[in-house]
Amino acid sequence: MAAAPKSMHRSSSRPQLDVSGAAIQGNLEERDPSILLPNQSDDISHLALDIGGSLIKLVYFSRHADHSNNDKRKKSLKERLGISNGNRRSYPILGGRLHFVKFETRKLNECLDFISSKQLHRGGIDLHTWHSPDDNAIIKATGGGAYKFADLFKERLGVSIDKEDEMDCLVAGANFLLKAIRHEAFTHMEGQKEFVQIDHNDLFPYLLVNIGSGVSMIKVDGDGSFQRVSGTNVGGGTYWGLGRLLTKCKSFDELLELSQRGDNRVIDMLVGDIYGGMDYSKIGLSASTIASSFGKTISENKEPSDYRPEDISLSLLRMISYNIGQISYLNALRYGIKRIFFGGFFIRGHAYTMDTISFAIHFWSKGQAQAMFLRHEGFLGALGAFMSYEKHGLDDLMAHHLVERFPMGAPYMGGMIHGPPLGDLNEKISWMEKFVRKGTEITAPVPMCPPGTTGVGGFERPSSKGDTLRSDASAAFNVGVLHLVPTLEVFPLLADPKTYEPNTINLSDHSELEYWFTVLSEHMSDIVDKAVASEGGTDDAKRRGDAFAHAFSAHLARLMEEPAAYGKFGLANLLELREECLREFQFMDAYKTIKQRENEASLAVLQDLLMELDSMSEEARLLSLIEGVLAANIFDWGSCACVDLYHKGTIIEIYRMSRKKMRRPWRVDGFDNFKERLLGSGDEKPKTHKRALLFVDNSGADIVLGMLPLARELLRRGTEVILVANSLPALNDVTAMEIPEIVAEAAKHCDILRKAAEAGGLLVDAMVNIQDGAVENYASAPLMVVENGCGSPCLDFRQVNSELAAVAKDADLVVLEGMGRALHTNFNARFKCDTLKLAMVKNQRLAEKLVQGNIFDCVCRFEPAV
């Protein structure tokens, strides 16, 4: 595959985990084995740390090396469309990745080894000289350890620590996350995580409650504008300190896990204990409300050792969490603040703790306020320190500039990957398999106590909808790599970007989630076979194929256990995760051979199809063209039903069979409306579309016999046509890099396509030979190709390539073709221009859910401009 052009490389940068030279360090049976990946090739720009008493959090930025852009077609496109800089900023922002890593503070030497192995401390603003040693190297850090360990950093790494104020960093990190990350904030009630979308223009003021050893409550009024308005000395240190005195727990995590098996009613005095099991309804207190934490121990003739540690831990957790919740709500009420965000070491993503705080806020506010939490809250301080570097320009990044990916490692340990090198590919695969097994073990759930055995501080026990509540105290570090892609923008033709939701299928429905996980699992062996074949079927490819299957299966298992573990996850995200996982194991184009074969077969019959179309009347031709798009969309290697067809006939036989079955009315049939818009009615001649964006789907017959003839018809009518395709391969989808060659071959049989491709710069390097009798005298509009900025079967219009956003501004027709782009995503999306959605339904469940139909039903939905 040809090297990707510069803008495509940035817009489609994905986490390529370079495990060459990687190994698990120490005993494989340890809870958190140490792993080092020393051969990551990205250049480092910034490193920042938050060195706390228990954990060290690192945030560092890596970028890809620049690639020269010699793509003549892309230059021609930019010149024609007047695109000088898709990223219209007054200062440059380099594309790259934000990594999140954590270490226990007691293992500081491991952290220093990690920094040294990656030369993170030699990074700097001047990216051209970062390799050069600098005796005056400085890294940003916050937290008590920035003072405590400053000399050690100087001694071991030769760097000075630039100490940043802890509260400044905390607020700066929170502001950045809330403004830049789409699914950062969430609520947590009864074991259920719900993501909250916050308009960054309406973010302030908010109350940030940081629960560490003690508690600080910070009123945040804007960037750099905040004040600590309250706090309490009863916090995480209180819980851990009293817990250590009253139980035999040796760690904070152990104490939290104990709480899930506890029954606080044994220790706490409830309202019902005072009133004979009755509510005190006059003042709105139920019998289960805690009247006095630890109150029962006063009247019982027992020794401390007579009480179960589990019950003590839960009673402590309730007492401290409810009081923090109450004080937080009262301060929010005092200042008229609507939003309360909680973070800090005390929470760390622990489901029981979040539920307890949420119930407290709900109880004290009588349901008028909600507790909210942040996915990256463990890294607030480190992020704030990172933001303190001057001139990095990250302060006004928007959600569409950041894409979160989950390579191996991130789902289990928040990217905690360090340790010495491995030697070769054999060791790499062995390491991957061990890592997957270890990761699966780490994420095993801790059972909850049976329903009804635990009082929830009196505010009624949360009835979790699942059988478990995760007690994994590292869950807050379940974050991926944030890809910074400044060339991504919001598609300007969306009718309402704020309410746009790409995913049609709601995976929050557990039965829906289970169904699609089963589909992907059953499709796994076929994917592996194609991926291995694309690499020549070598032993190396087979081992990588097996490792991919293990890795993706582990991702699926993790999501089945906790669907919101990776943020708000829709079907589009799930399908893209599969493609990311393939690329992580260096399968860059699993269907490469199949695509080439299908392209050749389709191009061989294209000339006959075009001659047949040209012999028709205008109205008959338009219907035949739409039928052709729908029929050709049957060729989809992502559909099990369609894969079965491949074993029953050739590509041309299947296409002809599909055409014969094109009987109207279709399941969704808006063809007549589209025909009237294109051809007019009666003597009224419609206005010709100025520019059409055709979002193409699969290789082979789909684009050659379906979308190219439709594009040709629009060109014939004087409409500029831009074929929009994937930046990276996904299944058998055609890519933007592959289309020019396909068009060049098609142009050999068609003067319209040849002239349009020449005008659009697609035939800069191609040799075409128009055959006798095939020349037609049409003054054609230009035909161009633009990448969409993704490598998935689906399409999220909140994040598209900046060149696509630029060309879309003058477009007045959008054609979305294929299940992924028109059904899985965007079926309900509305646009500012005319829109035609075309797809053959190739999944029975989708057919039933979406169009109340059957497999192989057709969708032709035309929607006028909003």
C-alpha positions in Angstrom: 0.0 0.0 0.0 1.4 3.4 -0.9 2.5 5.7 1.8 -0.3 7.9 3.1 0.0 11.7 2.4 0.7 14.0 5.2 -2.7 15.3 6.0 -4.2 11.8 5.9 -1.5 10.5 8.2 -2.4 13.1 10.8 -6.1 12.9 10.4 -6.0 9.1 10.7 -3.2 8.6 13.2 -4.1 5.5 15.3 -2.4 3.9 18.3 0.2 1.5 16.9 1.5 -0.3 19.9 5.1 -1.0 19.2 5.8 -4.0 21.3 9.1 -4.9 19.7 11.5 -5.3 22.6 8.7 -5.5 25.2 8.4 -7.8 28.2 6.6 -8.2 31.4 9.0 -7.4 34.2 9.0 -9.5 37.4 6.5 -12.2 38.4 3.6 -12.8 36.0 1.4 -13.5 39.0 1.7 -10.0 40.4 -1.4 -7.9 40.3 0.1 -5.2 38.2 3.1 -6.6 36.1 5.5 -4.0 34.8 5.9 -3.8 31.1 8.2 -1.6 29.0 7.8 -0.6 25.4 11.0 1.1 24.6 10.7 1.3 20.9 7.8 3.6 20.5 9.0 5.9 17.7 7.0 9.0 18.4 8.9 12.2 19.2 8.2 13.5 22.7 7.1 17.1 23.1 6.0 17.5 26.8 6.0 15.6 30.0 4.2 16.6 33.2 3.8 14.8 36.6 1.5 14.8 39.6 3.5 13.2 42.4 1.1 12.4 45.2 1.6 10.5 48.4 0.2 7.3 46.9 0.4 7.6 43.2 2.5 9.3 40.6 0.5 10.3 37.5 2.3 11.1 34.2 0.8 12.8 31.2 3.1 13.0 28.1 2.6 14.0 24.5 4.1 12.2 21.6 3.9 13.2 17.9 4.5 11.4 14.7 7.5 12.4 12.5 6.5 14.7 9.7 6.0 13.1 6.3 6.5 14.9 3.1 3.4 15.5 1.0 4.1 14.7 -2.7 0.6 13.8 -3.6 -0.1 15.7 -6.8 -3.8 14.9 -6.8 -4.2 16.3 -3.3 -2.3 19.5 -4.2 -4.5 19.9 -7.3 -7.6 19.5 -5.2 -6.4 22.1 -2.7 -5.5 24.5 -5.5 -8.9 24.1 -7.2 -10.9 24.4 -4.0 -8.8 27.2 -2.5 -7.8 25.2 0.6 -4.6 26.7 1.9 -4.9 25.4 5.5 -7.7 23.1 6.6 -6.8 24.0 10.2 -7.5 27.7 10.2 -5.6 28.7 13.3 -3.2 31.6 14.0 -0.7 29.2 15.5 0.4 25.7 14.7 -0.8 22.7 16.8 1.1 19.5 16.1 -0.9 16.3 15.8 0.0 13.5 18.2 -1.1 11.6 21.3 -1.6 12.3 25.0 -0.6 9.3 27.1 -1.7 8.7 30.6 0.5 6.5 32.9 0.5 5.8 36.6 3.0 4.4 39.2 2.8 3.8 42.9 4.8 6.5 44.6 6.6 3.8 46.6 7.9 2.5 43.2 9.4 5.9 42.3 12.5 4.2 40.8 10.4 2.4 38.3 8.8 5.7 37.3 12.3 7.2 36.8 13.4 4.2 34.7 10.4 4.6 32.5 11.0 8.3 31.9 14.7 7.6 31.2 14.0 4.7 28.8 11.7 6.9 26.7 13.8 10.0 27.1 10.7 11.8 28.2 12.7 14.3 30.2 14.6 15.4 27.1 11.5 16.7 25.4 10.8 20.3 24.8 9.1 23.0 22.7 11.8 22.9 20.1 10.9 19.6 18.5 13.9 19.7 16.1 16.5 19.7 18.9 14.8 17.5 21.5 17.4 14.8 21.1 20.2 17.1 22.3 21.1 16.9 26.0 20.3 20.0 28.0 21.8 20.6 31.4 19.0 23.0 32.1 16.2 20.7 31.2 13.0 21.4 33.1 9.9 19.3 33.6 6.6 20.5 35.1 5.3 18.8 38.2 2.8 19.3 40.9 1.9 17.5 44.2 3.8 17.2 47.4 6.3 14.9 45.7 7.4 17.7 43.4 9.1 19.2 46.4 10.0 16.0 48.2 11.7 14.2 45.3 13.2 17.2 43.4 16.7 16.3 44.3 16.2 12.7 43.2 15.0 13.8 39.8 18.0 16.0 39.4 20.4 13.3 40.5 18.9 10.5 38.4 17.7 12.3 35.3 19.6 15.6 35.4 16.4 17.7 35.2 15.0 20.4 37.4 11.4 20.2 38.5 9.4 23.3 37.8 6.8 23.2 40.6 3.3 24.2 39.7 0.6 25.0 42.3 -1.5 22.0 43.0 -4.9 23.7 43.0 -4.1 25.7 39.9 -3.3 22.4 38.1 -6.3 20.7 39.5 -8.6 23.3 38.1 -6.8 23.7 34.8 -6.9 19.9 34.2 -10.7 19.8 35.0 -11.4 22.8 32.7 -9.5 21.2 29.9 -11.2 17.8 30.2 -14.7 19.3 30.5 -14.2 21.5 27.4 -12.2 19.1 25.2 -13.5 15.6 25.9 -17.0 14.8 24.7 -17.7 11.9 27.1 -15.7 13.0 30.1 -18.4 13.7 32.7 -20.9 11.0 34.0 -23.3 10.3 36.7 -23.3 7.0 38.7 -26.5 5.8 40.3 -27.4 2.2 41.2 -24.4 0.9 39.5 -25.3 2.6 36.2 -23.0 5.0 34.5 -24.6 7.7 32.4 -22.6 10.2 30.4 -23.5 13.9 30.5 -22.8 16.1 27.6 -21.9 19.6 28.8 -21.9 22.6 26.6 -18.5 24.2 27.1 -20.1 27.6 26.6 -22.2 27.0 29.6 -19.7 25.3 31.8 -19.0 27.9 34.5 -19.5 28.2 37.4 -19.2 24.7 38.8 -18.1 23.2 42.1 -15.0 20.9 42.1 -14.8 18.7 45.1 -11.4 17.1 45.4 -11.4 14.2 47.9 -7.9 13.3 48.9 -6.7 12.8 52.4 -8.9 15.8 53.2 -11.5 17.6 51.1 -11.2 20.8 49.2 -14.3 22.5 47.6 -13.4 24.8 44.8 -15.8 27.2 43.0 -14.6 27.5 39.5 -15.7 30.6 37.6 -13.6 30.3 34.4 -10.2 29.6 33.1 -7.7 30.6 35.8 -10.6 32.0 37.9 -11.5 30.0 41.0 -11.5 30.1 44.8 -11.5 27.5 47.5 -14.8 28.1 49.3 -14.9 25.3 51.8 -13.5 21.9 52.8 -13.4 19.4 55.5 -10.7 17.4 57.2 -12.9 14.3 57.1 -11.8 12.7 53.8 -10.0 9.8 52.3 -7.3 9.9 54.9 -10.0 9.6 57.6 -11.5 6.5 55.9 -8.2 4.8 55.5 -6.8 5.8 58.9 -9.8 4.7 60.9 -10.2 1.7 58.7 -6.6 0.6 59.4 -7.2 1.1 63.1 -10.5 -0.8 63.2 -9.7 -3.6 60.7 -6.7 -5.6 59.7 -6.7 -4.2 56.1 -3.2 -3.5 54.7 -4.3 -1.3 51.8 -6.9 1.3 50.8 -8.1 -1.0 48.0 -8.6 -3.9 50.4 -10.7 -1.7 52.7 -12.9 -0.6 49.8 -13.4 -4.2 48.7 -14.5 -5.1 52.2 -17.2 -2.5 52.1 -19.0 -4.3 49.3 -19.5 -7.3 51.5 -20.6 -5.3 54.6 -23.9 -4.6 56.3 -23.9 -1.2 58.0 -27.1 -1.9 59.8 -25.2 -4.0 62.3 -23.3 -1.0 63.4 -25.2 2.1 62.4 -28.3 3.3 64.4 -31.2 3.8 61.9 -34.3 5.9 62.4 -36.3 2.6 62.5 -34.1 1.5 65.5 -35.3 4.5 67.4 -39.0 4.4 66.4 -39.6 0.7 66.5 -39.1 0.0 62.9 -41.3 2.9 61.8 -40.6 5.9 59.5 -40.4 9.4 61.0 -42.7 10.5 58.2 -43.5 14.0 59.7 -40.0 15.2 58.9 -39.5 12.9 55.8 -37.2 10.3 57.3 -37.6 6.7 56.4 -36.9 3.9 58.8 -33.7 3.0 57.0 -32.2 6.4 57.3 -29.0 6.5 59.4 -29.7 8.4 62.6 -26.2 7.9 64.0 -23.2 6.3 62.3 -21.7 3.6 64.6 -24.5 4.4 67.0 -25.5 0.8 67.7 -22.1 0.0 69.2 -22.9 2.2 72.2 -25.7 0.1 73.5 -24.3 -3.3 72.7 -22.0 -5.2 75.0 -19.4 -6.1 72.4 -15.8 -5.7 71.9 -14.4 -4.1 68.7 -13.2 -7.5 67.6 -16.8 -8.8 67.7 -17.7 -6.7 64.7 -17.0 -7.8 61.2 -14.4 -5.8 59.3 -16.8 -5.7 56.3 -19.5 -4.0 58.3 -17.0 -1.5 59.8 -15.7 -0.6 56.4 -19.1 0.0 54.9 -20.2 2.1 57.9 -17.1 4.2 57.6 -17.6 4.6 53.9 -21.2 5.7 54.4 -20.4 8.1 57.2 -17.6 9.9 55.3 -19.2 9.9 51.9 -22.6 11.1 53.0 -21.1 14.0 55.0 -18.9 15.0 52.1 -22.0 14.9 49.9 -24.0 17.0 52.3 -21.3 19.7 52.7 -20.8 19.8 48.9 -24.5 20.3 48.2 -24.8 23.0 50.9 -21.9 24.9 49.3 -23.4 24.5 45.8 -26.7 25.8 47.2 -24.9 28.7 48.9 -23.4 29.9 45.6 -26.3 28.9 43.3 -24.2 26.3 41.4 -25.8 23.7 39.3 -23.0 21.3 38.7 -20.9 19.4 41.3 -17.9 17.4 40.1 -16.2 14.9 42.4 -12.7 13.6 42.1 -9.6 12.7 44.0 -7.8 9.6 45.4 -10.8 8.6 47.5 -13.0 7.9 44.5 -10.7 6.4 41.8 -13.6 5.1 39.8 -14.8 2.9 42.7 -18.4 2.2 41.9 -19.6 1.8 45.4 -18.1 5.1 46.5 -19.6 6.9 43.5 -23.0 5.4 44.3 -22.8 6.5 47.9 -21.9 10.1 47.1 -24.6 10.2 44.4 -27.2 9.0 46.8 -26.1 11.6 49.4 -26.4 14.4 46.9 -29.8 13.1 45.7 -31.0 12.8 49.3 -29.9 16.2 50.5 -31.0 18.0 47.4 -34.3 16.1 47.2 -33.4 15.1 43.7 -32.6 18.6 42.5 -28.9 18.1 42.1 -26.7 15.3 40.7 -23.2 14.2 41.6 -20.9 14.0 38.5 -17.6 12.4 38.0 -14.8 12.6 35.5 -13.3 9.6 33.6 -9.7 11.1 33.7 -10.1 12.5 37.2 -7.0 10.7 38.5 -5.0 12.8 36.1 -6.4 16.3 36.8 -3.3 17.5 38.4 -0.9 16.1 35.9 -3.0 17.5 33.0 -3.0 20.9 34.7 0.8 20.8 35.0 1.0 19.7 31.3 -1.2 22.7 30.4 1.2 25.1 32.1 3.8 24.7 29.4 3.7 27.9 27.3 2.7 28.1 23.7 1.4 24.6 23.2 -2.0 26.0 22.2 -4.0 23.3 23.8 -6.2 25.6 25.9 -8.9 26.0 23.3 -9.1 22.5 21.9 -12.5 21.3 21.1 -14.0 17.8 21.4 -13.6 17.1 17.7 -9.8 17.5 17.9 -9.4 14.6 20.4 -10.1 11.0 19.7 -9.7 8.4 22.4 -8.3 5.0 21.4 -7.8 1.8 23.5 -4.7 -0.1 22.5 -3.7 -3.2 24.4 -2.8 -2.2 27.9 -5.1 0.7 28.2 -8.2 -1.3 29.0 -6.5 -2.9 32.0 -3.9 -0.7 33.4 -4.5 2.8 32.0 -1.5 2.5 29.8 0.9 1.5 32.6 3.4 -0.2 30.3 7.0 -0.3 31.4 9.9 -2.8 31.8 12.9 -4.0 29.7 13.1 -4.9 26.0 12.2 -8.1 24.3 14.0 -9.6 21.3 11.9 -10.6 18.4 8.4 -11.3 17.1 8.1 -14.7 18.8 8.6 -13.0 22.2 6.2 -10.2 21.1 3.3 -12.6 20.5 4.1 -14.6 23.6 4.1 -11.4 25.6 0.8 -10.2 24.0 -0.9 -13.5 24.9 0.4 -13.4 28.5 -0.7 -9.8 28.8 -4.2 -10.5 27.6 -4.5 -13.4 30.1 -3.2 -11.2 32.8 -5.4 -8.4 31.9 -8.5 -10.6 31.9 -7.6 -11.8 35.4 -7.1 -8.2 36.6 -10.5 -7.2 35.4 -12.5 -10.1 37.0 -15.4 -8.6 39.0 -15.7 -8.8 42.7 -19.2 -10.2 43.7 -21.6 -8.0 45.4 -23.4 -9.2 48.5 -26.9 -10.7 48.0 -29.7 -8.1 47.6 -31.1 -6.9 50.8 -28.1 -7.7 53.1 -26.7 -4.1 53.0 -28.4 -0.9 54.2 -27.2 2.0 52.1 -26.8 4.5 54.9 -30.5 4.6 55.2 -31.1 6.3 51.9 -32.4 3.0 50.5 -30.0 0.4 49.1 -29.0 1.0 45.4 -30.4 -1.9 43.5 -27.8 -2.5 40.9 -29.2 -3.7 37.6 -26.2 -6.0 37.2 -24.9 -8.8 39.4 -21.7 -7.0 40.3 -20.4 -3.5 41.0 -16.8 -3.2 40.1 -14.4 -2.7 43.0 -11.4 -2.3 40.7 -9.8 0.8 42.4 -7.8 1.4 39.3 -10.9 1.8 37.2 -10.5 5.6 37.1 -7.3 5.0 35.1 -9.2 3.0 32.5 -8.4 5.6 30.0 -7.0 5.2 26.5 -4.6 7.3 24.5 -6.0 10.7 23.5 -5.2 11.3 19.9 -4.8 15.0 19.2 -5.8 15.6 15.6 -6.1 19.3 14.8 -7.2 18.5 11.2 -10.5 17.1 12.5 -13.6 19.4 12.3 -17.3 19.2 12.8 -19.1 18.6 9.5 -20.5 22.1 8.6 -23.7 20.7 6.9 -25.1 19.1 10.1 -28.5 20.7 10.8 -27.8 20.8 14.5 -24.4 19.7 15.7 -25.3 19.9 19.4 -28.1 17.3 19.1 -26.4 15.1 16.5 -25.9 11.5 17.5 -24.2 9.3 14.9 -25.1 5.9 16.5 -28.5 4.5 15.4 -28.1 1.4 17.6 -28.3 2.0 21.3 -25.8 -0.4 23.0 -26.9 0.7 26.5 -29.6 -1.9 26.0 -27.9 -5.0 27.3 -29.7 -7.4 25.0 -28.6 -5.2 22.0 -25.0 -5.2 23.3 -25.0 -9.0 23.7 -26.4 -9.5 20.2 -23.7 -7.4 18.5 -20.9 -8.9 20.6 -22.1 -12.3 19.5 -22.1 -11.1 15.8 -18.6 -9.8 16.1 -17.4 -12.9 17.9 -18.9 -15.2 15.3 -17.3 -13.1 12.5 -13.9 -13.3 14.2 -12.5 -16.4 12.5 -13.4 -15.0 9.1 -11.6 -11.7 9.9 -8.6 -13.6 11.1 -8.5 -15.7 7.9 -8.7 -12.7 5.7 -6.1 -10.8 7.7 -3.6 -13.7 7.6 -4.2 -14.2 3.9 -3.5 -10.5 3.2 0.0 -11.1 4.7 0.7 -14.1 2.6 -0.4 -16.7 5.2 3.0 -16.8 6.8 3.6 -18.2 10.3 4.3 -14.7 11.5 0.9 -13.6 10.2 -0.8 -16.6 11.8 0.6 -15.8 15.2 -0.4 -12.1 14.9 -3.9 -13.3 13.8 -4.2 -15.4 16.9 -2.9 -12.5 19.1 -5.5 -10.2 17.5 -8.3 -12.6 18.2 -7.2 -12.9 21.8 -6.8 -9.1 22.2 -10.2 -8.2 20.6 -11.9 -11.0 22.6 -10.5 -9.4 25.7 -11.9 -6.0 24.7 -15.3 -7.5 24.1 -15.2 -9.3 27.5 -14.3 -6.1 29.2 -17.1 -4.2 27.6 -19.6 -6.9 28.3 -18.6 -6.6 32.0 -18.9 -2.8 32.0 -20.3 -1.3 28.8 -19.3 2.2 29.7 -15.7 1.3 30.6 -14.4 3.1 27.5 -16.8 6.1 27.6 -20.1 6.3 25.8 -19.9 3.4 23.3 -22.1 2.9 20.3 -22.1 0.3 17.5 -19.9 2.6 15.4 -17.3 2.7 18.2 -17.4 -1.0 18.6 -16.8 -1.6 14.9 -14.0 0.9 14.9 -12.4 -0.8 17.9 -12.1 -4.0 15.8 -10.3 -2.1 13.0 -8.0 -0.4 15.5 -7.1 -3.8 17.0 -6.3 -5.2 13.6 -4.0 -2.3 12.9 -2.4 -2.7 16.3 -1.2 -6.1 15.2 0.0 -4.7 11.9 -2.8 -5.9 9.7 -3.1 -2.6 7.8 -5.5 -3.9 5.1 -7.0 -7.3 5.8 -9.1 -7.4 2.6 -6.5 -6.0 0.3 -6.4 -9.1 -2.0 -10.2 -9.4 -2.1 -10.7 -5.8 -3.0 -8.2 -5.9 -5.9 -9.9 -9.0 -7.3 -13.4 -7.5 -7.0 -12.3 -4.2 -8.5 -10.9 -6.0 -11.6 -14.1 -8.2 -12.0 -16.4 -5.1 -11.8 -14.3 -2.9 -14.1 -14.4 -5.7 -16.7 -18.2 -5.3 -17.1 -18.5 -1.5 -16.5 -18.4 -0.5 -20.2 -21.4 -2.7 -21.0 -23.3 -1.3 -18.1 -22.6 2.3 -19.2 -23.7 1.6 -22.7 -27.0 0.1 -21.4 -27.6 3.1 -19.2 -27.0 5.5 -22.0 -29.6 3.8 -24.2 -32.3 4.6 -21.6 -34.6 7.6 -21.2 -33.7 10.1 -18.5 -36.3 8.9 -16.0 -35.6 5.2 -16.6 -31.8 5.8 -16.3 -32.2 7.5 -13.0 -34.2 4.6 -11.5 -31.8 2.1 -12.9 -28.9 4.0 -11.4 -30.4 4.0 -7.9 -31.3 0.3 -8.3 -27.7 -0.3 -9.3 -26.4 1.4 -6.2 -28.7 -0.7 -3.9 -27.9 -3.9 -5.8 -24.2 -3.4 -5.7 -24.3 -2.5 -2.0 -24.9 -6.2 -1.3 -21.1 -6.8 -1.6 -20.2 -6.4 2.1 -17.7 -8.7 3.8 -18.8 -7.3 7.2 -22.2 -9.1 6.8 -22.4 -12.8 7.5 -25.4 -13.1 5.2 -23.5 -11.6 2.4 -20.4 -13.7 3.0 -22.6 -16.8 2.5 -23.5 -15.4 -1.0 -19.9 -15.3 -2.0 -19.8 -19.1 -1.9 -22.8 -19.4 -4.2 -21.7 -17.4 -7.3 -19.3 -15.0 -8.9 -19.4 -11.3 -8.2 -21.2 -10.6 -11.5 -23.7 -13.3 -10.9 -24.5 -12.0 -7.5 -24.9 -8.5 -8.8 -27.3 -9.6 -11.6 -29.3 -11.6 -9.1 -29.5 -8.6 -6.8 -30.6 -6.3 -9.7 -33.4 -8.7 -10.7 -34.8 -8.5 -7.2 -35.0 -4.7 -7.2 -38.7 -4.4 -7.0 -40.4 -1.3 -5.8 -41.7 -0.1 -3.4 -38.6 -0.6 -1.3 -38.9 -0.8 2.5 -38.0 2.9 2.7 -38.8 4.4 -0.7 -38.2 8.1 -1.3 -37.1 7.7 -5.0 -40.0 9.7 -6.4 -39.1 12.7 -4.3 -35.5 12.4 -5.4 -36.5 12.1 -9.0 -38.7 15.2 -8.8 -35.8 17.2 -7.2 -33.4 16.1 -9.9 -35.6 16.0 -13.0 -38.4 18.3 -12.0 -42.1 17.8 -12.7 -44.0 18.9 -15.8 -42.4 21.9 -17.5 -40.7 23.1 -14.4 -36.9 22.6 -14.6 -35.2 22.2 -11.2 -32.0 24.0 -10.2 -29.0 21.8 -10.8 -27.0 20.9 -7.7 -23.8 22.8 -7.5 -21.7 20.2 -5.7 -22.5 16.7 -4.5 -20.6 14.8 -1.8 -20.9 11.0 -2.4 -19.9 9.0 0.6 -18.9 5.7 -0.9 -18.8 2.3 0.8 -17.3 -0.9 -0.5 -14.8 -1.8 -3.1 -15.6 -3.8 -6.2 -19.2 -3.7 -7.6 -20.3 -1.3 -4.9 -18.3 1.6 -6.2 -17.6 0.5 -9.8 -21.1 -0.6 -10.8 -23.1 1.4 -8.2 -21.6 4.8 -7.2 -19.4 5.6 -10.2 -22.4 5.5 -12.6 -24.4 7.7 -10.2 -21.5 10.1 -10.0 -21.3 10.1 -13.8 -24.9 11.0 -14.1 -24.5 14.0 -11.8 -21.4 15.1 -13.7 -23.4 14.9 -16.9 -25.8 17.3 -15.4 -23.1 19.8 -14.5 -22.8 19.0 -10.8 -19.3 18.9 -9.3 -18.8 15.5 -7.6 -16.6 14.7 -4.7 -16.2 11.0 -3.8 -15.6 10.8 -0.1 -13.9 7.7 1.2 -12.1 6.3 4.2 -8.7 7.5 5.1 -7.7 4.0 6.3 -9.0 0.5 5.3 -11.9 -1.1 7.1 -13.2 -4.4 6.0 -13.6 -4.2 2.2 -14.4 -0.5 2.2 -12.7 1.4 -0.6 -10.2 4.1 0.6 -9.5 7.5 -0.8 -6.0 6.3 -1.8 -7.5 3.5 -4.0 -10.2 5.5 -5.8 -7.9 7.4 -8.3 -6.7 4.1 -9.8 -10.2 2.8 -10.0 -11.4 6.0 -11.7 -8.4 5.9 -14.1 -9.4 2.4 -15.2 -13.1 3.4 -15.5 -12.2 6.5 -17.5 -10.8 4.3 -20.2 -14.3 3.4 -21.2 -16.0 6.8 -20.6 -15.3 10.3 -21.9 -17.4 11.9 -19.1 -15.4 10.3 -16.4 -12.1 11.0 -18.2 -12.8 14.7 -18.6 -14.2 15.0 -15.1 -11.2 13.2 -13.6 -8.8 15.4 -15.5 -10.6 18.5 -14.4 -10.5 17.3 -10.8 -6.8 16.4 -10.9 -7.4 12.6 -10.5 -5.6 11.7 -13.7 -2.4 13.6 -13.0 -0.3 10.4 -13.1 -2.7 8.0 -14.9 -2.6 7.0 -18.6 -6.0 6.6 -20.2 -6.9 5.2 -23.5 -10.4 5.9 -24.7 -11.5 3.1 -26.9 -13.1 3.7 -30.4 -16.8 4.3 -30.2 -16.7 5.2 -26.5 -16.1 8.9 -26.9 -19.0 11.2 -26.0 -19.1 15.0 -26.3 -20.0 16.2 -22.8 -18.5 19.2 -21.1 -18.2 17.6 -17.7 -17.9 19.1 -14.2 -14.9 18.0 -12.2 -14.7 14.8 -10.3 -12.6 14.8 -7.1 -11.7 12.6 -4.1 -11.5 13.6 -0.5 -10.8 11.4 2.5 -13.2 11.4 5.5 -10.6 11.2 8.2 -11.5 7.8 9.6 -10.8 4.1 9.2 -14.2 2.5 10.2 -17.2 1.2 8.4 -19.2 3.9 10.1 -19.0 7.7 10.0 -19.2 10.3 12.8 -19.8 13.7 11.4 -18.6 15.4 14.6 -15.1 14.5 13.5 -14.2 14.7 9.8 -11.1 15.6 7.9 -10.7 19.4 7.6 -10.5 19.2 3.8 -13.8 17.5 3.7 -15.2 20.2 6.0 -13.9 22.8 3.6 -15.3 21.3 0.5 -18.7 20.7 2.2 -19.4 24.3 2.7 -20.4 24.7 -1.0 -22.1 21.4 -1.3 -25.9 21.2 -1.7 -26.3 17.4 -2.1 -25.0 14.6 0.2 -25.3 11.0 -0.7 -24.7 8.5 2.1 -24.3 4.9 0.9 -24.0 1.7 2.7 -25.1 0.2 6.0 -22.3 1.6 8.1 -22.7 5.2 6.9 -26.5 5.4 6.3 -28.0 2.9 8.7 -25.7 2.0 11.6 -24.9 5.7 11.7 -26.6 8.8 10.4 -30.0 7.2 9.6 -31.7 9.8 11.7 -29.2 12.6 11.0 -30.5 15.8 9.3 -28.4 18.1 7.1 -28.6 21.7 5.8 -28.6 20.4 2.2 -30.5 17.7 0.2 -29.6 14.2 1.4 -30.0 10.8 -0.2 -29.4 7.8 2.0 -29.0 4.5 0.1 -28.4 1.1 1.6 -29.3 -2.6 1.4 -30.1 -4.0 4.9 -27.9 -7.0 5.4 -28.6 -7.8 9.1 -32.0 -9.2 10.2 -32.0 -7.5 13.6 -31.1 -4.2 12.1 -33.9 -4.6 9.6 -36.4 -5.3 12.3 -35.2 -2.5 14.6 -34.7 0.2 12.0 -37.2 -0.3 9.2 -39.5 -3.0 10.5 -38.4 -5.2 7.5 -36.3 -8.1 6.5 -32.8 -8.9 5.4 -31.9 -7.6 1.9 -34.6 -4.9 2.1 -33.6 -1.6 0.5 -33.5 1.9 1.9 -33.8 4.9 -0.4 -34.5 7.9 1.9 -34.5 11.4 0.4 -34.5 14.4 2.7 -34.7 18.0 1.4 -32.4 20.6 3.0 -33.4 21.6 6.5 
